[in-house]
Amino acid sequence: MNDKHNLDIWMTVEQAAAYLKCSKSCIYHRVSRNDIPVSKSIGRLRFNRYALDRWMGVEPTDTARGI
């Protein structure tokens, strides 16, 4: 995979919680505090994997390689 592919990966609340290894309530709490990168699309929360990686301080190229 390349970085461009990572830019297109969007996740639901459930997927983002699993990816970040936290609960859905933790995700909702962070969204309410504007403490996590999120997009609202037609009333639904979506999380971009690349934005989450950067927010966590992970180099996106590392996750693209599965590290």
Protein Blocks (a to p, Z undefined) as FASTA:
>chain_A
ZZklmmmpccdfklmmmmnopafklmmmmmmnopaccddeehiacddfklmmmmnopafk
lmmnoZZ
